[in-house]
Amino acid sequence: MPRLAWIWIAVGAAAGGTGLRAAPPNVTPSVETDPVPSAGDAADDPAIWVDPRDSAMSLIFGTNKKDGLAVYDLGGRQVQYLPVGEVNNVDVRSGFALGEKHVVLIGASHNTGQCLRFFVLDEKVHRLSEAPGGTIKVGIDKPYGFCLYHSAKDGKFYAFVSAADGRIEQWLLEDSGGSLKGTLARKLARPSQVEGMAADDELGFLYASEEDKGVWRFGAEPDGDANGVMVDAVGGNGHLTADAEGIAIWRGAKGAGYLVVSSQGDDSFAVYERRPPHAYAGSFRVGSSASVGGVSDTDGLDITSESLGAAFPYGLVVVQDGDNGGRNQNFKLVPWENVARAMKPALRLRP
């Protein structure tokens, strides 16, 4: 899409017809992570873990889809690296019962292993280790997209994994004598490639990006809606330019908040109301600050609405940067207030 200050495009089916739309505002990052160790198209998807004891000590997990999983602090420093192979997407949930403990569970899709890989976090020393029984074989040749879901209905944990041909599998995750066990719960499908996914634990939805079609909403429970409702389309009257990629949720109280989707084709991020029917709230781009470069070709992103100390008092957006000035790819950290205040009308600052 041409990057002009003003462009003529369709303003959406709800508005009817065409009109003049302002280019998305640029927001600035304040921190960037160390680059991933692999060159080329390597960094892909981040996940944020909020430390319940000291939120300023929270961590970011970032995938290097050529080699492994990196762990960063909020200053962007790599504090651990696990060379576990080609992990593509990553997600995290706290409170998973494993043996006699409730643990922080980190999961990732493993491209070459036809499996999901799981890790647990030692919250005291902030170190990851492989979960007992932490490799779960799936029915997808090359696991691609991935997210976790913690049901508010019955407290069960699930993993969703997708394939380049549009298949999606949902796996029930359980403790089996101190070891992780996975059981296939159901299958979903779209006709073409699905990668970016996010699950809304409170509202019970799964969101999935079909890259050249749009974003879909499914029921996240095993007996939920399997047909899917389109949230927004790629091209036409939609607000996304192929590829539709990563999805993240800014969680407010009582179901309020936002969905944020990477519109990779025009280097922007589309924002929607969290509650159905997901009214479009606008788009933004991540430009450069005095010390951190801008962002393009974003695959994955994650968001938290929780305060993360003085550096990120209103929450945090983490986005993959597919260019990074020609260096190895990395992740950029954007204070939520930079996004909220740039949008017209402004988005909520606090949950």
N, C-alpha and C positions, 0 to 999 in steps of 0.2 A: 504494500500500500504506500503511495507517495507520502512522504513526511512533509506536508505543507502546513502552514499555520491554520489554514482553513481549507476544508475539502467538502465537496458535494458527495454525500452518501445517503443511503436509506436510513431513516431515523428509527425504524422498527415497526413491526406490525401494529403495535398498540397505537402508535401515532398516526399511521397511515400515510403513504406517500413519501416524498423526499424533502430534505431541508438542509440547512447549513449547520454543521456541527463543529464545535471547536476541537482542535487537537487535544489529546489527553495532556494534563499537566505533568510536568516532571517533578518527581520527589527525589530527595537525596539520601543516599546511604551514609551511615556514620562509621561503619566498620566493615572490613572484608576479612575473610578467612585466609589462612595460608593456602596456596594452591594445592590441588591434589597431586600426587607424585607421578601420575601417568599423563603423557602428552595427548593431544588431540581431543576428540569428543569423549570426555571421561567423567567429569563430575555430573551428577544427575539430580538427586533428590535429597532434601534435608528433612529432619524432624527435630522438634524442640522438646526437651525435657525440662520441666520447671522444678527446681529443687524446693521441696516444701519447707525446709528448715531455713534456707537463705536463698531467696530467688536470684540474687546477684551472682550466685554460684551455679546457675543453670547451665545446661550443656546443649550443644547442637550436634546431631549425628548427620553425616553427609556421605553419600555413596560415591565411590569411584567405580564406575561400571566396568572398568577394565581390570580391577585388581582387588578392591576391598572396601572397608568401611572406616571412615575417619571420625574422630571425636574432637570437637572444638569447644573452647570456653567462649564467653561473651566478648572477649577481646579479639576473637578470631584466631587465637593460637591453637595449633593442633596439639592436643594433650595425649592422644592415643591413636594408634593406627593398627587395624587388623587386616592383614593381607589374606583374606579368606576367599578370594576369587571374584567373579563377575557379579556383584550385587547391584541391582538396578534401582529399586525403590525401597524406602525404609519408613517405618512408623514405630511409635512407642505408646505403651499404656502402662499405668501404674496399678498396683493392687491385684496382680495375678497370683492366685494361690498355687504355690509349687512346693511340694513337700510340707514342711511345717511353717513355711514363711509366705508372706505376701511380697512379691518382688516387682521391680520395674522390668517389664518385658519389652525388648526391642526385636523387631522382626524385619526381614528383608527378603525380596525375591532374588533367587540365585539363577542367573541365566544359563550357565553351563551345567549345573547340577540337577536340573529338572526338580528343583526342591525349593522349600522355604528354609531360611536359616534364622535361628533365634538365639538371642543373647540376654543375659541378665546384667543389671547394673549394681555394683556395690556402691550404695549411696554414701557411705562414709569416705571412701577414698576415690570415688568417681572413676572407677575402672570397669570396663566391660569384660565379661568372660562368656564362653559358649554355654548355653543352657543345657542341662542334662536332657538327652533326647531331642536336642535342638535342631535336628535336620528332619524335615517332613517332606517326603516325596509327594508330588502332585501329578495330576493328569495332563499337564500342559508341558509341551516339549521345552520351550524356553520361557520360563516365568518372566513376566515383564513388569506390569504395574502391580502395586501392592498397597494395602492399608489394613489397619486393625480396627475392630469394632468391639466395644464393651456395651452390652445390652442393658438398658435401664429397666427393661421388662423383667428379666430373670437373672441378671448379673453374669451371664455367660460371656465368654470372650470368643471372638471369631477373627479369622484372617480372610481377606479377599485377595485373589491373585488373578491377573489377566494375561492374555496372550495377544500376539500380533495379529491373529486372525479374528479377534473380537470375543473369544470365549472368556468367561469369568467363572471362577470357582470360589465357593464359600466353604471354609474349613472351620469346624468347631475345635477349639483349643481347650484341652483339659489336663489336669494333673493325674498322672498314673504312677503312684508310689514314689513321688519325688522326681519323676521324669515327665517331660512334655509329650503329650499325645495329640495327634490330629486326626479328625474324622471328617470326611467329605459330607457336607450338609446339603448342598444343592449346586446346580449349574445355571448360569445366565449366559446370554449371548447377544452381541451386536454383530452386524454384517462385516465390519471392518475394524481396523486396529484400535485397541483401547489400552491406554497406559495410565494417565493421571486418575487417581481415585482418592476419595476421602469419605469417611463415615461420620455421621452425626450421632453420637451416642445418646444424647438427650431426646432428639426428635425421631430417631429410628430410621434414618435415611442413608442410602449409599449414593454417592455422586461419582459418575464415571465419564471421562472424556473420550469420546470416539473422535479421533484426531481430525478427520476431514469432514465430519458431520456436525458435531456439537456436543453439548454436555447433557447427560441424562441423569434422572433421579429414579432410584429403585427403592423398594422397601428393604431395609437391612436385616430384618428377621428372616430366618429360613423359610417361613411361610408368607413372607411379604410379597408385595407387588413385583412380579418378574418381567412385566412388559416394558416398563420404563416410561417416564414422562420427560419430554425435552424441556430443559431449562433455558437454553439458548442455542442458536444455530451458528455454524460457520458459514460466512458469506451471506448473500441475500439480505434479508431484513435483520439478520443477527448482528451481534456485536463482537464476534470472534473471527480471526483470520487464521486459516490453517497454518500450523497445527494447533488445535486446542490441546493443551498439555496439563500441567499440574493444577491441582485444586486444593484449597485450604479453607478453613472455617475460623472466622473471628467470632468467638462465642460470647454472647451477652446473656443476661438473666432472662429466665422464662422464655427461652426460644428466640430471643432477639439476637441480632448480629448480622454477619455478612458471609457470603461465599466469595472467594477471590479465585479467578481462573487465569492461568497464563495463556495469553493469545500470542503464540510464538511468532506467527507470521508477520505481525506488525510491532513486535517488541513491546506490547502493552499488557496490562492486567485489568480484566473486567471485574467489576464489583456488583453483586446482587444482594438483595435482602435475603437473609437466611430463611425466613418463613416462606412457604409457598404462597403465591405463585412466583416468588423470586424476582420481584421487580428490579429492573436494571438501574443501578445507582450511579453509573459512570465508569470511566476507565482512567488509569494513570500509567506513566512510564517511570522507570528508575533511571534518573540521569546521574551525572557526576557531581561530587562535592569537591571541596578544596583538596581532600586527601584520598578520596576513593573514587575509582572510575565508575562509569555508568554500566548498565546491564543490557544485554541483547540475547536473543535466542534462548530464553529461559525454558527449561524443562520443568523441574520440580520447585515447589515452594512450600513453606509452612508458616503458620501464624499462631501467636498466643495473644490473648487479650489480658493476660495477667501482668502486673507490674514486675519488672525484672531489675529492681534497684534503681540507682541514680542514672545509669546509662540509658535505660529503657523504661521510664516510669509509667508509660501508658501501654506497654506491650511491644511486640516485635514482629516484623516480617522478615523472613529469610528467603532469599531467591538465588537460584543457580544462575551463574553468568556464563553463557556459552562462548564468550569471546575473551574477556579479561585482558584486553589490550595485546592479544597475540601470545600471551604467556599461558601456562597451564591453567585450566579452568578453576574457578573457585566459587564461593558463595558470598553474597553481599547482605549486610544486616541493615535494615531500615527501621528507625523508630516509628511506631504506629502513628504517633501524632503528626509526623511528616506527611503520611498518607491522608489521615482524617482531615487535616486542615487545608490540604491542597484541593480537595474535592468540592464541587459546587452542586448542591449544598454540602456543607461539611458533614462528615460521618461522625458517629459517636466516638468519644474519646475513652469512655469507661464502660465496663460491662453493665 
